[in-house]
Amino acid sequence: MIRHAIDNCGRPIVLSLSPGPTPLEESKHVSMHANMWRIIGDFWDNWTQLEEHFKLFEQWVPLMRPGHWPDGDMLPLGRIGIRAEQGDPRMSGFTKDEQITLMSLFSICRSPMFFGGNLPDNDDFTLNRMTNGEVLSVLQRSTNNKLLFDDGERIAWTADDSETNDKYVALFYVNRKPILEDKALWSSKLLTYRTGEQSADVKVSIGNARKIYLVVTDGGNGTHWDHADWIEPTLSGEKGILKLTDLHWLSATSGWSIAKLHESVMGNRLIVDDKEYADGIGTHATSIIEYDIPAGYDTFSSIVGLDKECVSHPEGATMRFHVFTEHPTGSSGVDSVKVTVRVEQLGFKGACRIRDLWAKSDIGTSEGEIAVYVRSHGARLLKISRIN
């Protein structure tokens, strides 16, 4: 009905649908009637949600065509969260490498770009990412966009330059290591929003371990409202009792927003099973919080549970809590890896010139393969040209 009205109104109008994640089975309908449509829920500045885009674009990009575009939602870059539905005012929580990944992926997949930040507050880094003409050329004129490979950690996308015989190549290192739940020192049962299933008590011997990792994983219903609380996390041993929250964590990830001391992930009071607590950590699945353990402590205890703010949400919430004394993925991964594409995979033979579009500079030539180092959670966006 809306498409029919637009077609008969006498002027061009862009029809953009925002139903949250559009069901893939509706692809034929939306691609016929809409100019763009959301393929994901509300997109905020955390790696977990950014990583979701890789699989979604793989599914949707083959269905795009001129005038009809799968939409990865806004770009949560620059200063965001001002009067937001969720989260405090802040500069984007994405690292610089993650911001380059975001822009590279949206460009090679030709997702409509809506800037989600407050433009007057932009820093130079953000502004330069948004105004790099060589990168934007990939968004504006690439064709035949497709996934070349995804081995779980290294990902490559390619596309043609519609105005030349050149190829675009986007290389990513997602450092995708699953949490090894069966290696946990302690794991909770599945916690849910149902009464009586919202919390668990932890008391576990950690021996002489020098590290502790507090981990929350999604229980299988997606990660949208898995607001998790570690209540009164405590170390005890021959030196007595030590609140873990009196220490500074070494690192903390959160599936949405950022982990917070003495507040829920949304910045509210910590409430589990309708009881309010002053001491604890609020986070969101999937989450890893790492601490060094001082000598003299051999036991960890806590209450873990769903924060009240997510219990009654219609999306529901399910999660599991885990305690590790070794890295929960086996290792934190390396800082960078070499990603290689054979020239023949691009349909080329002979020597090629390689240009780094982010750096706006030529970086060499190759006859057999293109091999560059890519940082963890980072990307390289290249233009490959035949040498006559």
Long-range contacts (C-beta under 8 A, 24 or more apart in sequence): 2-33, 3-32, 3-33, 3-34, 16-71, 16-112, 21-56, 22-70, 24-59, 24-60, 27-60, 27-63, 31-63, 31-64, 31-65, 31-68, 32-68, 34-68, 35-67, 35-68, 35-69, 36-68, 36-69, 36-70, 36-71, 36-112, 37-69, 37-70, 37-71, 38-71, 38-73, 39-70, 39-71, 39-72, 39-73, 40-72, 40-73, 41-73, 41-224, 42-73, 42-85, 42-86, 43-72, 43-73, 43-74, 43-76, 44-76, 44-80, 44-86, 44-87, 44-93, 44-256, 44-257, 45-76, 45-77, 45-80, 45-92, 45-93, 45-94, 46-93, 46-94, 46-253, 46-254, 46-255, 46-256, 46-257, 47-94, 47-98, 47-253, 47-377, 48-223, 48-255, 48-256, 48-286, 49-223, 49-255, 49-256, 50-94, 50-98, 50-101, 50-102, 50-105, 51-174, 51-176, 53-105, 53-106, 53-109, 54-105, 54-150, 54-155, 54-172, 54-174, 57-105, 57-109, 57-111, 58-147, 58-150, 61-109, 61-110, 61-145, 61-146, 61-147, 62-146, 64-110, 64-145, 69-110, 69-111, 69-112, 70-109, 70-111, 71-111, 71-112, 72-105, 72-106, 72-109, 72-111, 72-112, 73-114, 74-114, 74-115, 74-116, 75-102, 75-103, 75-106, 75-113, 75-114, 75-115, 75-116, 75-117, 76-116, 76-117, 77-102, 77-115, 77-116, 77-117, 77-126, 77-129, 77-130, 78-115, 78-116, 78-117, 78-118, 78-119, 78-121, 78-122, 78-123, 78-126, 79-117, 79-118, 79-121, 79-122, 80-116, 80-117, 80-118, 82-118, 86-256, 86-257, 86-266, 87-257, 87-266, 87-267, 88-267, 91-123, 92-117, 92-126, 93-257, 93-258, 95-377, 96-125, 97-375, 97-376, 97-377, 97-378, 97-379, 98-377, 98-378, 99-125, 99-126, 99-129, 100-129, 100-358, 100-378, 100-379, 100-381, 101-172, 101-377, 101-378, 101-379, 103-129, 103-130, 103-135, 104-135, 104-170, 104-172, 104-358, 104-379, 104-380, 104-381, 105-157, 105-170, 105-172, 105-379, 106-139, 107-135, 107-136, 107-138, 107-139, 107-142, 107-170, 107-381, 108-138, 108-142, 108-145, 108-157, 108-158, 108-159, 108-168, 108-170, 108-381, 109-145, 109-157, 110-139, 110-142, 110-145, 113-139, 132-357, 132-358, 132-360, 134-355, 134-357, 134-358, 134-360, 134-383, 135-357, 135-358, 135-381, 137-161, 137-357, 138-168, 138-170, 138-357, 138-381, 142-168, 148-341, 148-345, 152-176, 153-177, 153-337, 154-337, 154-339, 154-374, 156-339, 156-341, 158-341, 158-345, 158-346, 161-383, 164-385, 165-385, 165-386, 166-383, 166-384, 166-385, 166-386, 167-346, 167-347, 167-348, 167-383, 167-384, 168-357, 168-381, 168-382, 168-383, 168-384, 169-341, 169-346, 169-370, 169-381, 169-382, 169-383, 169-384, 170-379, 170-380, 170-381, 170-382, 171-339, 171-341, 171-372, 171-374, 171-379, 171-380, 171-381, 171-382, 172-339, 172-374, 172-378, 172-379, 173-336, 173-337, 173-339, 173-374, 173-375, 173-376, 173-377, 173-378, 173-379, 174-377, 175-333, 175-334, 175-376, 175-377, 177-329, 177-330, 177-331, 177-333, 178-329, 179-215, 179-217, 179-286, 179-288, 179-322, 179-328, 179-329, 180-328, 180-329, 180-330, 181-217, 181-320, 181-322, 183-324, 183-326, 183-328, 183-330, 184-215, 184-322, 184-323, 184-324, 184-328, 185-322, 185-323, 185-324, 185-325, 186-322, 186-323, 187-320, 187-321, 187-322, 187-323, 188-304, 188-320, 188-321, 188-322, 189-320, 190-219, 190-318, 190-319, 190-320, 191-219, 191-304, 191-305, 191-306, 191-318, 191-319, 191-320, 191-321, 192-219, 192-306, 192-316, 192-317, 192-318, 193-306, 193-310, 193-311, 193-312, 193-313, 193-316, 193-317, 193-318, 198-272, 198-273, 198-305, 198-306, 198-311, 199-272, 199-273, 199-303, 199-304, 199-305, 199-306, 200-303, 200-304, 200-305, 200-321, 201-301, 201-302, 201-303, 201-304, 202-300, 202-301, 202-302, 202-303, 202-304, 202-321, 202-323, 203-299, 203-300, 203-301, 204-299, 204-300, 204-301, 204-323, 205-298, 205-299, 206-293, 206-297, 206-298, 206-299, 206-300, 206-323, 206-325, 207-298, 207-325, 208-298, 209-293, 209-325, 210-292, 210-293, 211-290, 211-291, 211-292, 211-293, 211-325, 211-326, 211-327, 212-244, 212-290, 212-291, 212-293, 212-300, 212-323, 212-324, 212-325, 213-288, 213-289, 213-290, 213-291, 213-322, 213-323, 213-324, 213-325, 213-326, 213-327, 213-328, 214-281, 214-287, 214-288, 214-289, 214-291, 214-321, 214-322, 214-323, 215-286, 215-287, 215-288, 215-289, 215-321, 215-322, 215-323, 215-324, 215-328, 216-283, 216-284, 216-285, 216-286, 216-287, 216-319, 216-320, 216-321, 216-322, 217-285, 217-286, 217-319, 217-320, 217-322, 218-255, 218-285, 218-286, 218-318, 218-319, 219-285, 219-317, 219-318, 219-319, 219-320, 220-318, 221-315, 221-316, 221-317, 221-318, 222-315, 223-255, 223-256, 223-284, 223-285, 223-286, 224-256, 224-315, 225-310, 225-313, 225-315, 225-316, 225-317, 226-255, 226-284, 226-285, 226-306, 226-310, 226-317, 226-318, 226-319, 227-264, 227-265, 227-266, 227-282, 227-284, 227-306, 227-307, 227-309, 227-310, 227-317, 228-265, 228-282, 228-283, 228-284, 228-285, 228-287, 228-304, 228-305, 228-306, 228-307, 228-319, 228-321, 229-264, 229-270, 229-272, 229-277, 229-280, 229-281, 229-282, 229-283, 229-303, 229-304, 229-305, 229-306, 229-307, 230-280, 230-281, 230-283, 230-289, 230-302, 230-303, 230-304, 230-321, 231-270, 231-272, 231-277, 231-279, 231-280, 231-302, 231-303, 231-304, 231-305, 232-277, 232-279, 232-280, 232-301, 232-302, 232-303, 233-280, 233-281, 233-300, 233-301, 233-302, 234-300, 234-301, 234-302, 235-293, 235-294, 235-297, 235-299, 235-300, 236-297, 236-298, 236-299, 236-301, 237-296, 237-297, 237-298, 237-299, 238-296, 238-297, 238-298, 239-294, 239-295, 239-296, 239-297, 242-294, 242-297, 243-279, 244-291, 244-300, 244-302, 245-279, 245-280, 245-281, 247-291, 247-292, 247-294, 249-289, 249-290, 249-291, 250-290, 250-291, 250-292, 251-288, 251-289, 251-290, 252-283, 252-287, 252-288, 252-289, 252-290, 253-286, 253-287, 253-288, 253-289, 254-283, 254-284, 254-287, 255-283, 255-284, 255-285, 255-286, 255-287, 256-284, 257-284, 259-283, 259-284, 259-287, 259-289, 264-307, 264-309, 265-307, 266-309, 268-307, 268-309, 270-307, 271-307, 271-308, 271-309, 272-303, 272-305, 272-306, 272-307, 272-308, 273-305, 274-308, 277-303, 282-307, 285-319, 288-328, 333-376, 334-376, 335-375, 335-376, 336-373, 336-374, 336-375, 336-376, 336-378, 337-373, 337-374, 338-371, 338-372, 338-373, 338-374, 339-371, 339-372, 339-373, 339-374, 339-380, 340-369, 340-370, 340-371, 341-369, 341-370, 341-371, 342-368, 342-369, 342-370, 343-367, 343-368, 343-369, 343-370, 343-384, 346-384, 348-384, 348-386, 350-386, 350-387, 351-386, 351-387, 352-384, 352-385, 352-386, 352-387, 353-384, 353-385, 353-386, 353-387, 354-382, 354-383, 354-384, 355-382, 355-383, 355-384, 355-385, 356-380, 356-381, 356-382, 357-381, 357-382, 357-383
